[in-house]
Amino acid sequence: MTLPPIKTLGSVVDMKKLIVFIPALFIFFISAKSYALSQKDMIGSWELLTYEKQDDKGNWKPRCSSPDGMITYTRESTMAVGINCMKAGSSSERSDDPDEMVFYSGQYSTKENKVIHHVLNSSKLDWIGKDLEREVSRNGNKITLTGKGKAGIVRLSWQKIKN
């Protein structure tokens, strides 16, 4: 059976190619949405690139001045993170304001496209014993963690540190 070509603006689309292409495209989108993050995806040390907070209008703004930080995930399912902001107006002097820094460590697990930090020790005492859930998106050697906290929704972008 011969299928008639579909005429579009300026070209003809072969129906047989279209019949093969559409299911392949559908499978691609289904598999992309069902990608499950694994602990293997997280292992290593990552340097902080950006630290942003979402404002009331949904726009992303820097959370603080010149953030500096590192997060590490191990094969043994432990993690540690430290983030410092610089003093206002300085790009080299770290702030000593407790609201401008955070350090915590604990265990971590993954579920679908999320990493859950199970906090065992923290500079923020009310975080100890809590589970901090972060949505993860990964692009090559970069990850972005997005989650909700006291300050609202924050987004942190990290780049893997090469061994």
N, C-alpha and C positions, 0 to 999 in steps of 0.2 A: 504494500500500500504506500503510495506516495502522498506525503503531506504537503499542502500548499504553502508557499513562503508567506511570511508576514511582511507587509510593506509598512515601513516607518518613514519618517521624514528623511529623505535622502538615501535610504539604504533598505536592503532586504535581509530579513533575519530568517535563517534556515530553521524550520520548526523542529527538526531532529536535534539540532544543537541546543535549542531552547529547552526541549524536554529533558535533556541530560543536565543542562546547566542549573535549572531551577531546583531539582532535588539536591544536587551537590551544594548549592548555596544554603539551602535549608539545613542540611546536616552540619555545615560549618557553623552556622549561628547557634544551633542547638548545642553542639559540643563546646563552643566558646562560652556559653552561659553556664554550662555545667562543670567547668573546670574547677577542680578542687585543689586548693592550696595545700601543700604538704610542708612538714617541718624542714625537709631537705631544701625547699625554696628559700627558707629564712636563714639557714646556718651561715655564720660569718659575722664580721664587724662592718658596720655601716656608718658613714659620716653624714651629719646633718647638712642638708642643702638649704631647705626653707622650713619655716615654722610659722604657720598662718592660722588666723581665726576668722570664722565666718561672721559677718556683721548681720544686723537685723534685716537687711535687704537681700541677703544671700551672696554678697560680694566677699571675696577673700582678701584680707588685709594682713600685713606682717603682725605677728603676735608680740614681737619685741624687737629691740635694736640689735642687729648683727648677732643672731643666735649662733651658738657653737655647741656641738654635741656629738655623741657617739652612742650607738646601740649595738649590742652583741647578742647573738643567739648561738647556743652550743648544740652539739649532737645529743647531749644528755638532757635536753629540754630545759636548760636554765637560760636566763636572760638578764641583762643589766643595761640600764640606760642612764645617761647623764646629759642634762641640757643646761647651759648657762646663756643668759642674755648679757650683752654689754651695757655698761652705764650709758644713759641717754647722752648722745652727742659724742660718744667714744667708740672707736672700732677696735680698741685693743685692751681696754680695762673692763674686767668683768664686774657686773653688778653684785653687791652683797645683799640686795633686797631678796628675802626668801620667796617673794612672789615672782621673781625673775629667774628662778632656777628650780630644777627638779632632778632628783636622783632616786631611782628605785631599782630593785632586783627581785627575782623570784623564778618561778617556773613559767613555761609557756606551752600552749597547745594550739592546734589549728583546727578550724571547722569551716568547711566550704571555702569562701574567700576571705576568712577572718582569722586573725591571730588574737588569742586571749592571753593577756599577761596576768598571771596569778601572783599578786604582789605579796612578798614576804617581808621586805624591808623597804622603807621609803623616807625621804626627807619630809614628805607630807604624811603626818601621822595618821590621818583619817583614810589614807589609801591602803594601809597595812591590812591584809586579809581580804582585800577586794579583788575582783576580777575586772580588768580593764579590757574591753573588747574593741578591737580596731579592724576596720575594713582595710584590706590590702589590695593594692593594684601594683603589678610588677611590669616593668618595661626594661628588659635586658639587665643591666647592672644597677638599676634604680628601683626603689620601692617607694610607695606613698602609703602612709598610714593615716586613716581618717577615723576620728572617734569623738564621742561626746564626753565632756567633763564639766566641772564647775564653771569654767570660763565660756562654755558654749561648745560649739563644734570646732575642732581643731584639725589641721591637716599638716603632716610633717613629711617632707620628702628627703630621702636618704640615698646615698650612693655607696655601693660596696667598696670597701677598702681592699685593694689588691694585696695578696700575700707577698 
